[in-house]
Amino acid sequence: MRIQSLNQRDDAKKDDGSAVIELSGLELIALNNILSKVSKEAECRSEMLLKMTRVVHTANSIVQHGSLDKIDFHKMEELA
């Protein structure tokens, strides 16, 4: 994992801050697995958690397979 850039949070400007992070393929797989497990087990499925899980799952599928398949779309429906 490599941090490419960071923007510090600024409460006065109501800026949440942000980071650009580069992940290796294995790190992306690990993050996908963690988010998938947490989103399934979470008592309160927040919209932010679901969005993160969908985005990471999509990135993981494209990096691993080069595209999305029927299984990926089914997974996205589960997270909707």
C-alpha positions as CSV (number, residue, x, y, z in Angstrom):
1,M,0.0,0.0,0.0
2,R,1.3,3.4,-0.9
3,I,-0.2,6.7,0.1
4,Q,-0.1,9.0,-3.0
5,S,-1.6,12.1,-1.5
6,L,-3.4,13.3,1.7
7,N,-5.7,16.2,2.3
8,Q,-6.2,17.0,6.0
9,R,-9.7,17.4,7.4
10,D,-10.7,21.0,8.0
11,D,-13.8,21.3,10.2
12,A,-14.0,25.1,9.8
13,K,-14.4,24.6,6.0
14,K,-16.5,21.5,6.5
15,D,-14.0,19.5,4.4
16,D,-13.9,15.8,5.4
17,G,-10.4,15.4,4.0
18,S,-9.3,12.7,1.6
19,A,-6.5,10.3,0.6
20,V,-5.4,8.7,-2.6
21,I,-4.0,5.3,-1.9
22,E,-2.4,2.7,-4.3
23,L,-3.0,-0.9,-3.5
24,S,-1.4,-4.0,-4.9
25,G,-3.6,-6.7,-6.3
26,L,-3.2,-8.8,-3.1
27,E,-4.0,-5.8,-0.9
28,L,-7.1,-5.1,-3.0
29,I,-8.2,-8.7,-2.5
30,A,-7.7,-8.5,1.3
31,L,-9.6,-5.2,1.5
32,N,-12.4,-6.7,-0.6
33,N,-12.6,-9.7,1.8
34,I,-12.6,-7.6,4.9
35,L,-15.3,-5.2,3.7
36,S,-17.5,-8.0,2.4
37,K,-17.3,-9.8,5.8
38,V,-17.9,-6.6,7.8
39,S,-20.9,-5.6,5.6
40,K,-22.5,-9.0,6.0
41,E,-22.0,-9.0,9.8
42,A,-22.8,-5.4,10.5
43,E,-25.8,-4.8,12.6
44,C,-26.3,-1.4,11.0
45,R,-25.5,-1.4,7.3
46,S,-24.6,2.2,6.7
47,E,-24.8,3.6,3.2
48,M,-21.1,4.6,3.3
49,L,-20.1,1.0,4.2
50,L,-22.2,-0.4,1.3
51,K,-20.8,2.1,-1.2
52,M,-17.2,1.3,-0.1
53,T,-17.9,-2.4,-0.4
54,R,-19.4,-2.1,-3.9
55,V,-16.5,0.1,-5.2
56,V,-13.8,-2.1,-3.8
57,H,-15.6,-5.3,-5.1
58,T,-15.8,-3.7,-8.6
59,A,-12.2,-2.7,-8.5
60,N,-11.1,-6.1,-7.3
61,S,-13.1,-7.9,-10.1
62,I,-11.7,-5.7,-12.8
63,V,-8.1,-6.1,-11.5
64,Q,-8.4,-9.9,-11.2
65,H,-10.6,-10.7,-14.2
66,G,-10.5,-7.6,-16.4
67,S,-14.3,-7.3,-16.3
68,L,-17.5,-7.9,-14.3
69,D,-19.3,-11.2,-14.7
70,K,-22.8,-12.5,-13.6
71,I,-21.4,-13.4,-10.1
72,D,-20.2,-9.9,-9.6
73,F,-23.5,-8.4,-10.6
74,H,-25.3,-10.8,-8.2
75,K,-23.0,-9.7,-5.5
76,M,-23.8,-6.0,-6.3
77,E,-27.5,-6.8,-6.0
78,E,-26.9,-8.3,-2.5
79,L,-25.2,-5.1,-1.4
80,A,-27.9,-2.8,-2.8
